[in-house]
Amino acid sequence: MRRILRDLLIEIGHTRAEEAQSAEQAWQKLQDQHFDFVISDITMAHLDAFGLLNRMQMAKEFGHIPVLVVSAQARRADIILATQRGAAGFIVKPFTRATLERKIALALSHTARARAQKHAASPTP
């Protein structure tokens, strides 16, 4: 699934798509490189998507990066928890290229809007 997702990302124009075998590996990649967004499967060994979201929210340098959570199940509790933990969206497998494109665009636009609002609310010297 990771490879399929990476290939889809490249097809839709996100040519710097990286894949990680675990949330720990994803965390390491986040510290080494800049990413516009993260897509994380809900279930991973050792650290799940919720744990990764927690780490990212606690670290100021990563809290602004939108995270899309992917799951094979559309359990309401998981969707609510992902949203509460700061996920920018939730994608249920299987999904289409169009769904992926729409979710990414929505996540990036929300992030851009939030940054603009934060900047506008900041006091100017």
N, C-alpha and C positions, 0 to 999 in steps of 0.2 A: 504493500500500500504506500509506503514512503516513496518508493521510486516512481510509482504512478502519479502521486501528488507532486513530486518534484518536476516530473515531465510536464504535467498540466500547468504548473506555475511558469515554467520556461515558455510554453506555448502561448500563454496569455501576456508575456512580456516581462516577467520577473526573472531575469536571466541570472541573477546571483542567488539562486535557490540552493540552500544547503540542507542536508538531512542529518539527523542525529538518531542514534539507536536507542538512546535513553534520555530522560530529562536531565540527568547529570551531565551527559555529553552536550546537550543543548545549553545548559547553564555555562559550561566551559566556553562554548562557541560564542555565546552572548558576551562574555568577558573579553574575548579576543577580537571580535569584529562588530561592525555596525549593521543592524538589521532594521528595516522599515516596519516589519511585523513578524509575528511568530504564529505558526500553526502547530498545535500540540494535540496528540491523541490523548484522550481522557485516561487511558490505561497504559501505563508503562512500568517497567521494572524499577524497583527501589523508590522512585519519586514519581508520583502521578502528575497530571496536568494541574491539579489544585495546588500541589506542593510547589510546582514551578511558578504558578501565578503568585503564590505567597512570597516566594523569594524575589520575584521581579517587583512586586509592589513595595516590598520592604527596602529595596535598593533604589535610591533616588534616580540613579542613572538609567534604570530599566523600566521604571514605573510608567513612563509615557508610551512605551512600545505596545501597540495593540496586539492582543493574543486572541486567536480563534481556536476554540476547542472543538475537536472532532471526536465523534462517538458513533458506534454501531447502533446505539439505543437512544431513543428520544425520551429518556426519563425526566419527568418534570423536576424532580429533586436535583438532578445533575445540572439541568439548565439553570435553575435558580441559584444553585451553589456556584456555578461558573460565573454567573453575572455578579453575584455578591463578592466574589474574589477578584473581580476586575476584568473578566473576559470581555472582549469587544464583540464577540459573537459565538454562536454554537452551530456546528454543521453536522448533520446526521448522514452517516454512510448508508447506502451509496449515494453519491451526489454527482451532479453534472458539472461540466466546465462552467456553464452559465451561472449556476449557484455559487461556485467557488469565486468567480469573478465578482459577482454581486456582493458577496459577503466581505471580500477583501476591500472593494471600493467603499462599502459602507463603513467598515472599521477605520480605514484611512481618513475618510471624510469626517467622521466623528472626532478622531484624534486631532485633525487639523482645526476643526471648529473649537475644540476644547483649548487648544494652544492659543488660538486667536482671542478667545474670551479671557483666558488667564492673562495674556499680554495686555489686553485692553483694561483689565481691572488693576493691573500693577500701577503703583504710583510712579509718575514720571518726575525725574529730578529737576 
